[in-house]
Protein backbone atom coordinates (compact mmCIF):
# COMPACT_ATOMS: atom_id res chain seq x y z
CA UNK A 1 0.00 0.00 0.00
CA UNK A 2 1.49 3.32 -1.02
CA UNK A 3 1.53 6.19 1.42
CA UNK A 4 2.61 9.07 -0.79
CA UNK A 5 0.39 10.69 -3.38
CA UNK A 6 1.32 10.03 -6.99
CA UNK A 7 1.67 12.73 -9.66
CA UNK A 8 1.93 11.88 -13.36
CA UNK A 9 3.42 14.58 -15.54
CA UNK A 10 3.09 14.84 -19.31
CA UNK A 11 6.26 15.60 -21.24
CA UNK A 12 5.45 17.65 -24.38
CA UNK A 13 4.28 21.19 -23.62
CA UNK A 14 4.59 20.55 -19.88
CA UNK A 15 8.25 19.64 -19.39
CA UNK A 16 9.50 20.08 -22.97
CA UNK A 17 8.72 22.99 -25.30
CA UNK A 18 7.69 21.24 -28.52
CA UNK A 19 5.67 24.19 -29.86
CA UNK A 20 8.72 26.44 -30.09
CA UNK A 21 10.66 23.76 -32.01
CA UNK A 22 7.72 23.18 -34.35
CA UNK A 23 7.47 26.92 -35.02
CA UNK A 24 11.21 27.21 -35.56
CA UNK A 25 11.26 24.44 -38.17
CA UNK A 26 8.10 25.54 -39.93
CA UNK A 27 9.12 29.21 -40.09
CA UNK A 28 12.58 28.23 -41.37
CA UNK A 29 11.28 25.90 -44.07
CA UNK A 30 8.43 28.11 -45.29
CA UNK A 31 9.84 31.59 -44.63
CA UNK A 32 6.82 32.13 -42.38
CA UNK A 33 6.50 34.18 -39.22
CA UNK A 34 4.04 32.14 -37.16
CA UNK A 35 4.11 32.76 -33.42
CA UNK A 36 2.54 31.20 -30.34
CA UNK A 37 -0.01 34.01 -30.47
CA UNK A 38 -1.15 32.76 -33.88
CA UNK A 39 -1.89 29.40 -32.27
CA UNK A 40 -4.20 30.73 -29.54
CA UNK A 41 -7.16 28.37 -29.31
CA UNK A 42 -5.93 26.26 -32.24
CA UNK A 43 -3.69 23.35 -33.04
CA UNK A 44 -0.76 23.95 -35.39
CA UNK A 45 -2.57 22.02 -38.14
CA UNK A 46 -5.42 24.55 -38.02
CA UNK A 47 -3.24 27.55 -38.89
CA UNK A 48 -1.11 26.24 -41.75
CA UNK A 49 -2.30 25.38 -45.27
CA UNK A 50 -3.45 21.80 -45.71
CA UNK A 51 -0.62 20.92 -48.13
CA UNK A 52 1.81 21.62 -45.24
CA UNK A 53 0.18 19.17 -42.81
CA UNK A 54 2.36 16.33 -43.98
CA UNK A 55 5.54 18.26 -43.19
CA UNK A 56 4.28 19.11 -39.70
CA UNK A 57 3.85 15.41 -39.08
CA UNK A 58 7.26 14.69 -40.60
CA UNK A 59 8.96 17.09 -38.16
CA UNK A 60 7.76 14.92 -35.29
CA UNK A 61 9.34 11.87 -36.91
CA UNK A 62 12.75 13.48 -37.46
CA UNK A 63 15.36 11.83 -35.26
CA UNK A 64 16.44 15.02 -33.59
CA UNK A 65 13.04 16.70 -33.01
CA UNK A 66 12.44 15.48 -29.47
CA UNK A 67 16.14 15.44 -28.64
CA UNK A 68 16.56 19.21 -28.99
CA UNK A 69 13.48 20.46 -27.16
CA UNK A 70 14.01 23.20 -24.61
CA UNK A 71 13.21 22.44 -20.99
CA UNK A 72 10.25 24.37 -19.57
CA UNK A 73 11.53 26.97 -17.10
CA UNK A 74 11.73 25.78 -13.49
CA UNK A 75 10.47 22.28 -14.30
CA UNK A 76 13.71 20.59 -13.26
CA UNK A 77 13.92 22.36 -9.91
CA UNK A 78 10.23 21.93 -9.09
CA UNK A 79 10.12 18.25 -10.08
CA UNK A 80 13.22 17.52 -8.00
CA UNK A 81 11.55 19.17 -5.00
CA UNK A 82 8.18 17.50 -5.63
CA UNK A 83 9.94 14.16 -5.73
CA UNK A 84 10.83 14.60 -2.05
CA UNK A 85 7.12 14.61 -1.14
CA UNK A 86 5.32 12.75 -3.96
CA UNK A 87 5.87 9.78 -6.23
CA UNK A 88 6.55 11.38 -9.61
CA UNK A 89 5.96 9.58 -12.90
CA UNK A 90 6.50 10.94 -16.39
CA UNK A 91 3.64 9.83 -18.66
CA UNK A 92 4.00 10.70 -22.31
CA UNK A 93 1.65 9.67 -25.11
CA UNK A 94 4.60 8.46 -27.15
CA UNK A 95 2.46 5.96 -29.04
CA UNK A 96 1.27 8.91 -31.14
CA UNK A 97 4.85 9.17 -32.49
CA UNK A 98 6.46 5.76 -31.94
CA UNK A 99 9.75 6.90 -33.47
CA UNK A 100 10.12 9.31 -30.53
CA UNK A 101 10.76 6.67 -27.83
CA UNK A 102 14.54 6.78 -27.84
CA UNK A 103 14.84 10.54 -28.24
CA UNK A 104 12.34 11.18 -25.45
CA UNK A 105 14.04 8.70 -23.14
CA UNK A 106 17.48 10.22 -23.83
CA UNK A 107 16.08 13.73 -23.34
CA UNK A 108 14.65 12.74 -19.96
CA UNK A 109 17.95 11.11 -18.92
CA UNK A 110 19.83 14.26 -19.89
CA UNK A 111 17.54 16.87 -18.34
CA UNK A 112 15.83 14.93 -15.52
CA UNK A 113 18.41 12.35 -14.41
CA UNK A 114 16.79 12.17 -10.97
CA UNK A 115 13.64 10.57 -12.44
CA UNK A 116 14.24 6.80 -12.39
CA UNK A 117 13.62 4.95 -15.64
CA UNK A 118 11.04 2.88 -13.76
CA UNK A 119 8.97 6.06 -13.41
CA UNK A 120 8.77 6.79 -17.15
CA UNK A 121 5.60 5.60 -18.88
CA UNK A 122 5.27 5.54 -22.67
CA UNK A 123 1.59 5.13 -23.44
CA UNK A 124 -1.22 6.22 -25.71
CA UNK A 125 -4.33 6.42 -23.55
CA UNK A 126 -3.60 7.89 -20.15
CA UNK A 127 -6.73 6.37 -18.64
CA UNK A 128 -4.46 3.43 -17.74
CA UNK A 129 -2.52 5.58 -15.26
CA UNK A 130 -3.13 4.92 -11.59
CA UNK A 131 -2.26 8.17 -9.90
CA UNK A 132 -3.79 10.93 -7.82
CA UNK A 133 -2.96 13.74 -10.27
CA UNK A 134 -2.14 14.18 -13.94
CA UNK A 135 -0.58 17.42 -15.19
CA UNK A 136 -1.16 17.58 -18.95
CA UNK A 137 -1.79 20.15 -21.70
CA UNK A 138 -4.19 17.83 -23.55
CA UNK A 139 -7.80 17.95 -22.30
CA UNK A 140 -8.51 14.65 -24.09
CA UNK A 141 -5.99 12.91 -21.83
CA UNK A 142 -7.34 14.64 -18.73
CA UNK A 143 -10.90 13.59 -19.57
CA UNK A 144 -9.84 9.93 -19.71
CA UNK A 145 -7.80 10.11 -16.48
CA UNK A 146 -9.43 8.77 -13.30
CA UNK A 147 -7.70 11.06 -10.78
CA UNK A 148 -7.54 14.85 -10.58
CA UNK A 149 -6.58 16.45 -13.87
CA UNK A 150 -4.57 19.67 -13.93
CA UNK A 151 -4.42 21.51 -17.25
CA UNK A 152 -1.03 22.96 -18.12
CA UNK A 153 -1.62 26.13 -20.11
CA UNK A 154 -0.71 25.98 -23.80
CA UNK A 155 -1.87 27.99 -26.83
CA UNK A 156 -4.14 25.20 -28.08
CA UNK A 157 -6.04 24.87 -24.79
CA UNK A 158 -6.79 28.51 -23.93
CA UNK A 159 -10.53 27.96 -24.36
CA UNK A 160 -10.70 24.75 -22.32
CA UNK A 161 -12.53 24.90 -19.01
CA UNK A 162 -13.44 22.39 -16.33
CA UNK A 163 -9.94 21.74 -14.95
CA UNK A 164 -7.65 23.50 -12.53
CA UNK A 165 -5.21 25.38 -14.78
CA UNK A 166 -1.56 26.12 -14.18
CA UNK A 167 0.44 28.49 -16.38
CA UNK A 168 3.97 27.58 -15.30
CA UNK A 169 6.03 25.51 -12.92
CA UNK A 170 5.93 28.14 -10.17
CA UNK A 171 2.16 27.62 -10.03
CA UNK A 172 2.65 23.85 -9.84
CA UNK A 173 5.10 24.39 -7.01
CA UNK A 174 2.60 26.55 -5.12
CA UNK A 175 -0.23 24.09 -5.75
CA UNK A 176 1.57 21.00 -4.50
CA UNK A 177 4.10 22.38 -2.04
CA UNK A 178 2.32 25.44 -0.67
CA UNK A 179 0.24 23.36 1.78
CA UNK A 180 3.04 21.12 3.11
MDAnalysis code that builds the backbone (N, CA, C; Angstrom):
import MDAnalysis as mda
import numpy as np

u = mda.Universe.empty(540, n_residues=180, atom_resindex=np.repeat(np.arange(180), 3), trajectory=True)
u.add_TopologyAttr("name", ["N", "CA", "C"] * 180)
u.add_TopologyAttr("resid", np.arange(1, 181))
u.add_TopologyAttr("resname", ["UNK", "UNK", "UNK", "UNK", "UNK", "UNK", "UNK", "UNK", "UNK", "UNK", "UNK", "UNK", "UNK", "UNK", "UNK", "UNK", "UNK", "UNK", "UNK", "UNK", "UNK", "UNK", "UNK", "UNK", "UNK", "UNK", "UNK", "UNK", "UNK", "UNK", "UNK", "UNK", "UNK", "UNK", "UNK", "UNK", "UNK", "UNK", "UNK", "UNK", "UNK", "UNK", "UNK", "UNK", "UNK", "UNK", "UNK", "UNK", "UNK", "UNK", "UNK", "UNK", "UNK", "UNK", "UNK", "UNK", "UNK", "UNK", "UNK", "UNK", "UNK", "UNK", "UNK", "UNK", "UNK", "UNK", "UNK", "UNK", "UNK", "UNK", "UNK", "UNK", "UNK", "UNK", "UNK", "UNK", "UNK", "UNK", "UNK", "UNK", "UNK", "UNK", "UNK", "UNK", "UNK", "UNK", "UNK", "UNK", "UNK", "UNK", "UNK", "UNK", "UNK", "UNK", "UNK", "UNK", "UNK", "UNK", "UNK", "UNK", "UNK", "UNK", "UNK", "UNK", "UNK", "UNK", "UNK", "UNK", "UNK", "UNK", "UNK", "UNK", "UNK", "UNK", "UNK", "UNK", "UNK", "UNK", "UNK", "UNK", "UNK", "UNK", "UNK", "UNK", "UNK", "UNK", "UNK", "UNK", "UNK", "UNK", "UNK", "UNK", "UNK", "UNK", "UNK", "UNK", "UNK", "UNK", "UNK", "UNK", "UNK", "UNK", "UNK", "UNK", "UNK", "UNK", "UNK", "UNK", "UNK", "UNK", "UNK", "UNK", "UNK", "UNK", "UNK", "UNK", "UNK", "UNK", "UNK", "UNK", "UNK", "UNK", "UNK", "UNK", "UNK", "UNK", "UNK", "UNK", "UNK", "UNK", "UNK", "UNK", "UNK", "UNK", "UNK", "UNK", "UNK", "UNK", "UNK", "UNK"])
u.atoms.positions = np.array([
    [0.840, -1.185, 0.000],
    [0.000, 0.000, 0.000],
    [0.887, 1.251, 0.000],
    [0.660, 2.109, -0.934],
    [1.489, 3.319, -1.017],
    [0.976, 4.378, -0.056],
    [1.899, 5.157, 0.453],
    [1.526, 6.187, 1.419],
    [1.623, 7.589, 0.835],
    [2.455, 7.751, -0.181],
    [2.614, 9.074, -0.790],
    [1.677, 9.217, -1.976],
    [1.225, 10.424, -2.199],
    [0.394, 10.690, -3.379],
    [1.273, 10.590, -4.613],
    [0.630, 10.256, -5.729],
    [1.325, 10.035, -6.985],
    [0.905, 11.107, -7.988],
    [1.907, 11.722, -8.618],
    [1.673, 12.727, -9.661],
    [2.267, 12.226, -10.965],
    [1.452, 12.158, -12.011],
    [1.933, 11.876, -13.357],
    [2.057, 13.202, -14.097],
    [3.130, 13.340, -14.839],
    [3.415, 14.585, -15.544],
    [3.637, 14.269, -17.021],
    [2.904, 14.960, -17.875],
    [3.095, 14.844, -19.312],
    [4.430, 15.463, -19.685],
    [4.962, 15.082, -20.813],
    [6.258, 15.598, -21.241],
    [6.121, 16.806, -22.183],
    [5.514, 16.591, -23.373],
    [5.454, 17.651, -24.380],
    [4.504, 18.760, -23.955],
    [4.991, 19.957, -23.997],
    [4.283, 21.192, -23.622],
    [4.076, 21.333, -22.118],
    [4.632, 20.421, -21.334],
    [4.589, 20.549, -19.879],
    [6.024, 20.610, -19.348],
    [6.833, 19.665, -19.761],
    [8.251, 19.639, -19.392],
    [9.137, 20.107, -20.545],
    [8.712, 19.817, -21.765],
    [9.496, 20.079, -22.970],
    [8.713, 20.988, -23.915],
    [9.373, 21.990, -24.443],
    [8.719, 22.990, -25.298],
    [8.741, 22.564, -26.766],
    [7.773, 21.727, -27.136],
    [7.687, 21.238, -28.520],
    [7.121, 22.290, -29.467],
    [6.269, 23.170, -28.985],
    [5.671, 24.190, -29.859],
    [6.745, 25.102, -30.435],
    [7.672, 25.548, -29.600],
    [8.721, 26.444, -30.089],
    [9.555, 25.766, -31.172],
    [9.876, 24.486, -30.992],
    [10.656, 23.764, -32.006],
    [9.855, 23.592, -33.290],
    [8.576, 23.304, -33.167],
    [7.720, 23.178, -34.352],
    [7.682, 24.511, -35.117],
    [7.488, 25.598, -34.392],
    [7.466, 26.925, -35.018],
    [8.798, 27.232, -35.697],
    [9.881, 26.937, -35.017],
    [11.210, 27.210, -35.563],
    [11.411, 26.494, -36.892],
    [11.071, 25.214, -36.951],
    [11.263, 24.437, -38.174],
    [10.314, 24.890, -39.284],
    [9.064, 25.123, -38.922],
    [8.102, 25.538, -39.934],
    [8.474, 26.916, -40.500],
    [8.767, 27.859, -39.640],
    [9.121, 29.207, -40.095],
    [10.386, 29.189, -40.947],
    [11.344, 28.370, -40.583],
    [12.585, 28.228, -41.367],
    [12.297, 27.656, -42.750],
    [11.507, 26.605, -42.808],
    [11.282, 25.902, -44.072],
    [10.320, 26.618, -45.010],
    [9.435, 27.446, -44.465],
    [8.427, 28.113, -45.291],
    [8.533, 29.628, -45.249],
    [9.638, 30.147, -44.737],
    [9.837, 31.593, -44.630],
    [8.589, 32.255, -44.048],
    [8.035, 31.625, -43.040],
    [6.825, 32.128, -42.378],
    [7.220, 32.845, -41.087],
    [6.265, 33.476, -40.476],
    [6.500, 34.183, -39.218],
    [5.441, 33.828, -38.190],
    [5.054, 32.566, -38.133],
    [4.044, 32.139, -37.163],
    [4.600, 32.261, -35.749],
    [3.734, 32.629, -34.821],
    [4.113, 32.765, -33.419],
    [3.138, 31.972, -32.552],
    [3.456, 31.862, -31.282],
    [2.541, 31.199, -30.343],
    [1.213, 31.939, -30.276],
    [1.231, 33.238, -30.473],
    [-0.011, 34.012, -30.472],
    [-0.930, 33.597, -31.618],
    [-0.352, 33.222, -32.735],
    [-1.152, 32.757, -33.875],
    [-1.852, 31.431, -33.570],
    [-1.351, 30.713, -32.597],
    [-1.889, 29.397, -32.266],
    [-2.942, 29.450, -31.152],
    [-3.255, 30.621, -30.649],
    [-4.203, 30.728, -29.538],
    [-5.532, 30.074, -29.888],
    [-5.896, 29.054, -29.104],
    [-7.162, 28.365, -29.306],
    [-7.169, 27.395, -30.467],
    [-5.994, 27.125, -31.057],
    [-5.927, 26.262, -32.241],
    [-4.731, 25.321, -32.141],
    [-4.824, 24.250, -32.847],
    [-3.685, 23.352, -33.040],
    [-2.896, 23.871, -34.237],
    [-1.637, 23.505, -34.301],
    [-0.756, 23.949, -35.386],
    [-1.368, 23.644, -36.748],
    [-2.000, 22.456, -36.869],
    [-2.567, 22.023, -38.142],
    [-3.730, 22.911, -38.581],
    [-4.305, 23.673, -37.680],
    [-5.423, 24.547, -38.020],
    [-4.972, 25.897, -38.568],
    [-3.697, 26.230, -38.460],
    [-3.242, 27.550, -38.894],
    [-2.313, 27.508, -40.104],
    [-1.961, 26.322, -40.550],
    [-1.112, 26.237, -41.747],
    [-1.929, 25.646, -42.891],
    [-1.564, 25.935, -44.125],
    [-2.299, 25.380, -45.266],
    [-2.270, 23.854, -45.262],
    [-3.328, 23.258, -45.717],
    [-3.449, 21.796, -45.708],
    [-2.279, 21.084, -46.400],
    [-1.762, 21.612, -47.503],
    [-0.622, 20.920, -48.126],
    [0.611, 20.835, -47.208],
    [0.670, 21.644, -46.154],
    [1.808, 21.623, -45.235],
    [1.608, 20.660, -44.060],
    [0.450, 20.071, -43.941],
    [0.176, 19.173, -42.813],
    [1.144, 17.995, -42.770],
    [1.464, 17.478, -43.924],
    [2.363, 16.327, -43.980],
    [3.742, 16.671, -43.416],
    [4.220, 17.876, -43.701],
    [5.545, 18.258, -43.190],
    [5.502, 18.462, -41.676],
    [4.401, 18.966, -41.158],
    [4.280, 19.108, -39.701],
    [4.415, 17.748, -39.032],
    [3.770, 16.771, -39.600],
    [3.848, 15.410, -39.080],
    [5.269, 14.868, -39.239],
    [5.902, 15.173, -40.343],
    [7.264, 14.688, -40.600],
    [8.261, 15.262, -39.599],
    [8.072, 16.511, -39.178],
    [8.962, 17.092, -38.165],
    [9.005, 16.205, -36.922],
    [7.838, 15.737, -36.498],
    [7.762, 14.916, -35.290],
    [8.511, 13.597, -35.443],
    [8.678, 13.150, -36.674],
    [9.345, 11.872, -36.912],
    [10.844, 12.021, -37.192],
    [11.310, 13.270, -37.257],
    [12.750, 13.479, -37.458],
    [13.484, 13.056, -36.189],
    [14.618, 12.388, -36.386],
    [15.362, 11.825, -35.259],
    [15.696, 12.840, -34.182],
    [15.993, 14.056, -34.584],
    [16.445, 15.024, -33.591],
    [15.336, 15.897, -33.010],
    [14.095, 15.779, -33.475],
    [13.044, 16.701, -33.011],
    [12.915, 16.691, -31.493],
    [12.649, 15.538, -30.914],
    [12.437, 15.481, -29.470],
    [13.736, 15.636, -28.686],
    [14.850, 15.351, -29.323],
    [16.143, 15.442, -28.643],
    [16.558, 16.875, -28.341],
    [16.080, 17.823, -29.140],
    [16.559, 19.206, -28.992],
    [15.563, 20.138, -28.296],
    [14.486, 19.603, -27.776],
    [13.478, 20.459, -27.158],
    [14.026, 21.173, -25.924],
    [13.623, 22.421, -25.788],
    [14.013, 23.197, -24.612],
    [13.220, 22.729, -23.403],
    [13.849, 22.795, -22.253],
    [13.210, 22.437, -20.987],
    [12.342, 23.612, -20.541],
    [11.122, 23.309, -20.085],
    [10.245, 24.366, -19.571],
    [10.888, 24.981, -18.323],
    [10.889, 26.301, -18.242],
    [11.532, 26.968, -17.102],
    [11.024, 26.447, -15.754],
    [11.954, 26.204, -14.867],
    [11.731, 25.777, -13.485],
    [11.242, 24.344, -13.329],
    [11.002, 23.633, -14.427],
    [10.469, 22.276, -14.302],
    [11.456, 21.338, -13.602],
    [12.732, 21.466, -13.893],
    [13.712, 20.586, -13.259],
    [13.744, 20.807, -11.746],
    [13.843, 22.033, -11.339],
    [13.919, 22.357, -9.911],
    [12.654, 21.923, -9.183],
    [11.496, 22.243, -9.761],
    [10.234, 21.927, -9.094],
    [10.013, 20.418, -9.031],
    [10.294, 19.703, -10.105],
    [10.115, 18.247, -10.077],
    [11.055, 17.586, -9.074],
    [12.287, 18.075, -8.987],
    [13.224, 17.516, -8.002],
    [12.699, 17.734, -6.585],
    [12.116, 18.886, -6.329],
    [11.545, 19.165, -5.000],
    [10.281, 18.360, -4.766],
    [9.406, 18.295, -5.762],
    [8.180, 17.504, -5.631],
    [8.496, 16.048, -5.320],
    [9.572, 15.556, -5.906],
    [9.943, 14.156, -5.731],
    [10.260, 13.826, -4.265],
    [10.566, 14.827, -3.472],
    [10.828, 14.604, -2.052],
    [9.545, 14.338, -1.270],
    [8.401, 14.710, -1.847],
    [7.119, 14.610, -1.138],
    [6.087, 13.740, -1.851],
    [6.278, 13.488, -3.133],
    [5.316, 12.753, -3.961],
    [6.058, 11.707, -4.779],
    [5.331, 10.698, -5.236],
    [5.868, 9.781, -6.230],
    [5.598, 10.409, -7.593],
    [6.648, 10.702, -8.322],
    [6.547, 11.384, -9.614],
    [6.766, 10.382, -10.743],
    [5.844, 10.394, -11.701],
    [5.964, 9.578, -12.904],
    [5.829, 10.488, -14.110],
    [6.625, 10.233, -15.131],
    [6.498, 10.942, -16.393],
    [5.642, 10.051, -17.297],
    [4.559, 10.590, -17.819],
    [3.636, 9.832, -18.662],
    [3.457, 10.573, -19.981],
    [4.069, 10.050, -21.014],
    [4.005, 10.702, -22.310],
    [3.282, 9.810, -23.316],
    [2.426, 10.405, -24.107],
    [1.646, 9.671, -25.112],
    [2.524, 9.392, -26.332],
    [3.605, 8.717, -26.099],
    [4.595, 8.456, -27.147],
    [4.070, 7.556, -28.255],
    [3.001, 6.832, -27.998],
    [2.457, 5.960, -29.040],
    [1.953, 6.772, -30.236],
    [1.693, 8.049, -30.032],
    [1.270, 8.908, -31.139],
    [2.409, 9.123, -32.129],
    [3.654, 9.045, -31.643],
    [4.845, 9.172, -32.489],
    [5.836, 8.100, -32.027],
    [5.623, 6.854, -32.432],
    [6.464, 5.757, -31.936],
    [7.961, 5.926, -32.186],
    [8.326, 6.682, -33.199],
    [9.748, 6.902, -33.467],
    [10.391, 7.815, -32.429],
    [9.606, 8.369, -31.523],
    [10.122, 9.310, -30.527],
    [10.640, 8.646, -29.262],
    [10.411, 7.344, -29.088],
    [10.760, 6.670, -27.830],
    [12.186, 6.954, -27.376],
    [13.143, 6.632, -28.229],
    [14.539, 6.777, -27.835],
    [14.904, 8.232, -27.557],
    [14.506, 9.130, -28.437],
    [14.845, 10.543, -28.239],
    [14.223, 11.087, -26.954],
    [12.984, 10.717, -26.677],
    [12.336, 11.181, -25.446],
    [13.030, 10.608, -24.220],
    [13.367, 9.322, -24.276],
    [14.038, 8.701, -23.144],
    [15.402, 9.342, -22.908],
    [16.161, 9.580, -23.969],
    [17.476, 10.216, -23.833],
    [17.342, 11.655, -23.318],
    [16.323, 12.360, -23.797],
    [16.076, 13.729, -23.345],
    [15.790, 13.740, -21.842],
    [14.955, 12.822, -21.398],
    [14.647, 12.738, -19.963],
    [15.892, 12.393, -19.155],
    [16.704, 11.461, -19.631],
    [17.948, 11.107, -18.923],
    [18.881, 12.311, -18.816],
    [18.932, 13.106, -19.881],
    [19.826, 14.265, -19.885],
    [19.332, 15.368, -18.965],
    [18.053, 15.702, -19.050],
    [17.537, 16.868, -18.344],
    [16.897, 16.567, -16.985],
    [16.484, 15.333, -16.768],
    [15.826, 14.934, -15.524],
    [16.439, 13.626, -15.015],
    [17.748, 13.605, -14.786],
    [18.408, 12.354, -14.410],
    [17.928, 11.796, -13.064],
    [17.286, 12.610, -12.279],
    [16.788, 12.173, -10.973],
    [15.473, 11.398, -11.057],
    [14.849, 11.369, -12.245],
    [13.639, 10.571, -12.440],
    [14.086, 9.160, -12.831],
    [13.806, 8.152, -12.021],
    [14.243, 6.801, -12.390],
    [13.523, 6.286, -13.641],
    [14.219, 5.476, -14.408],
    [13.620, 4.951, -15.636],
    [12.357, 4.147, -15.340],
    [12.235, 3.625, -14.138],
    [11.037, 2.880, -13.759],
    [9.823, 3.780, -13.569],
    [10.050, 5.084, -13.592],
    [8.971, 6.057, -13.415],
    [8.679, 6.802, -14.712],
    [9.056, 6.208, -15.831],
    [8.771, 6.786, -17.145],
    [7.806, 5.846, -17.861],
    [6.652, 6.391, -18.261],
    [5.601, 5.597, -18.878],
    [5.357, 6.102, -20.301],
    [5.612, 5.245, -21.282],
    [5.271, 5.535, -22.671],
    [3.926, 4.873, -22.931],
    [2.934, 5.681, -23.251],
    [1.587, 5.127, -23.436],
    [0.877, 5.879, -24.555],
    [-0.369, 5.524, -24.759],
    [-1.221, 6.222, -25.712],
    [-2.391, 6.835, -24.975],
    [-3.140, 6.013, -24.291],
    [-4.328, 6.419, -23.552],
    [-3.981, 6.507, -22.072],
    [-4.022, 7.691, -21.530],
    [-3.603, 7.887, -20.146],
    [-4.653, 7.470, -19.119],
    [-5.754, 6.899, -19.586],
    [-6.734, 6.367, -18.637],
    [-6.158, 5.165, -17.892],
    [-5.083, 4.578, -18.405],
    [-4.459, 3.432, -17.744],
    [-3.660, 3.831, -16.508],
    [-3.356, 5.121, -16.369],
    [-2.520, 5.582, -15.259],
    [-3.267, 5.466, -13.933],
    [-2.571, 4.993, -12.935],
    [-3.133, 4.925, -11.593],
    [-2.368, 5.919, -10.728],
    [-2.919, 7.101, -10.635],
    [-2.256, 8.172, -9.900],
    [-3.317, 9.095, -9.309],
    [-2.879, 9.965, -8.430],
    [-3.792, 10.928, -7.824],
    [-3.994, 12.146, -8.715],
    [-2.913, 12.532, -9.435],
    [-2.956, 13.737, -10.267],
    [-2.293, 13.471, -11.615],
    [-2.775, 14.157, -12.629],
    [-2.139, 14.177, -13.944],
    [-2.034, 15.634, -14.370],
    [-0.817, 16.072, -14.657],
    [-0.577, 17.417, -15.191],
    [-0.334, 17.240, -16.685],
    [-1.210, 17.818, -17.509],
    [-1.159, 17.578, -18.950],
    [-1.727, 18.792, -19.676],
    [-1.257, 19.051, -20.891],
    [-1.793, 20.146, -21.700],
    [-2.946, 19.688, -22.582],
    [-3.193, 18.382, -22.633],
    [-4.189, 17.834, -23.546],
    [-5.476, 17.491, -22.792],
    [-6.550, 18.236, -23.022],
    [-7.798, 17.947, -22.302],
    [-8.362, 16.560, -22.598],
    [-8.063, 16.007, -23.756],
    [-8.515, 14.647, -24.086],
    [-7.912, 13.636, -23.112],
    [-6.645, 13.812, -22.784],
    [-5.993, 12.906, -21.831],
    [-6.532, 13.116, -20.417],
    [-6.788, 14.358, -20.059],
    [-7.335, 14.641, -18.728],
    [-8.734, 14.064, -18.570],
    [-9.530, 14.112, -19.623],
    [-10.898, 13.590, -19.566],
    [-10.896, 12.082, -19.341],
    [-9.911, 11.382, -19.853],
    [-9.839, 9.928, -19.708],
    [-9.234, 9.502, -18.367],
    [-8.520, 10.406, -17.725],
    [-7.800, 10.106, -16.485],
    [-8.777, 9.973, -15.318],
    [-8.506, 9.044, -14.403],
    [-9.428, 8.770, -13.302],
    [-9.133, 9.544, -12.023],
    [-8.014, 10.253, -11.949],
    [-7.697, 11.061, -10.777],
    [-8.056, 12.517, -11.037],
    [-7.335, 13.410, -10.403],
    [-7.544, 14.848, -10.578],
    [-6.673, 15.355, -11.718],
    [-7.302, 15.906, -12.735],
    [-6.577, 16.448, -13.872],
    [-6.250, 17.911, -13.665],
    [-5.027, 18.283, -14.008],
    [-4.573, 19.673, -13.930],
    [-4.094, 20.057, -15.319],
    [-4.722, 21.073, -15.884],
    [-4.423, 21.505, -17.252],
    [-3.242, 22.469, -17.258],
    [-2.175, 22.076, -17.959],
    [-1.025, 22.958, -18.124],
    [-1.310, 23.858, -19.321],
    [-1.263, 25.140, -19.095],
    [-1.620, 26.130, -20.106],
    [-0.738, 26.006, -21.352],
    [-1.386, 25.994, -22.509],
    [-0.712, 25.982, -23.803],
    [-1.610, 26.724, -24.786],
    [-1.043, 27.235, -25.885],
    [-1.865, 27.994, -26.831],
    [-3.112, 27.245, -27.286],
    [-3.011, 25.961, -27.549],
    [-4.139, 25.201, -28.082],
    [-5.254, 24.945, -27.068],
    [-5.003, 25.168, -25.775],
    [-6.044, 24.867, -24.786],
    [-6.583, 26.097, -24.059],
    [-6.367, 27.280, -24.617],
    [-6.791, 28.509, -23.929],
    [-8.293, 28.564, -23.683],
    [-9.077, 27.908, -24.499],
    [-10.535, 27.958, -24.363],
    [-11.106, 26.796, -23.551],
    [-10.251, 25.923, -23.068],
    [-10.705, 24.746, -22.318],
    [-11.012, 25.142, -20.878],
    [-12.147, 24.676, -20.397],
    [-12.528, 24.904, -19.008],
    [-12.823, 23.557, -18.344],
    [-13.060, 23.597, -17.049],
    [-13.440, 22.388, -16.334],
    [-12.304, 21.729, -15.571],
    [-11.103, 22.279, -15.657],
    [-9.940, 21.741, -14.947],
    [-9.232, 22.873, -14.222],
    [-8.571, 22.538, -13.126],
    [-7.648, 23.499, -12.526],
    [-6.567, 23.757, -13.568],
    [-6.193, 25.009, -13.750],
    [-5.210, 25.378, -14.781],
    [-3.974, 25.964, -14.118],
    [-2.822, 25.524, -14.604],
    [-1.560, 26.121, -14.181],
    [-0.883, 26.691, -15.419],
    [-0.197, 27.807, -15.249],
    [0.443, 28.489, -16.377],
    [1.950, 28.250, -16.443],
    [2.527, 27.764, -15.352],
    [3.972, 27.579, -15.304],
    [4.326, 26.688, -14.113],
    [5.588, 26.406, -13.981],
    [6.034, 25.512, -12.916],
    [6.013, 26.163, -11.536],
    [6.080, 27.483, -11.474],
    [5.929, 28.142, -10.173],
    [4.526, 27.901, -9.614],
    [3.532, 27.891, -10.480],
    [2.157, 27.624, -10.033],
    [1.996, 26.167, -9.594],
    [2.674, 25.255, -10.269],
    [2.646, 23.851, -9.843],
    [3.293, 23.729, -8.466],
    [4.404, 24.405, -8.301],
    [5.098, 24.385, -7.013],
    [4.189, 24.894, -5.895],
    [3.509, 25.993, -6.127],
    [2.604, 26.549, -5.115],
    [1.438, 25.603, -4.841],
    [0.914, 24.988, -5.893],
    [-0.227, 24.092, -5.751],
    [0.107, 22.864, -4.906],
    [1.237, 22.261, -5.165],
    [1.573, 20.999, -4.496],
    [2.448, 21.159, -3.257],
    [3.207, 22.230, -3.177],
    [4.104, 22.381, -2.041],
    [3.687, 23.484, -1.090],
    [2.750, 24.318, -1.501],
    [2.315, 25.438, -0.667],
    [1.590, 25.029, 0.592],
    [1.036, 23.820, 0.616],
    [0.242, 23.362, 1.776],
    [1.021, 22.401, 2.656],
    [2.260, 22.087, 2.312],
    [3.043, 21.124, 3.114],
    [3.518, 21.747, 4.400],
])
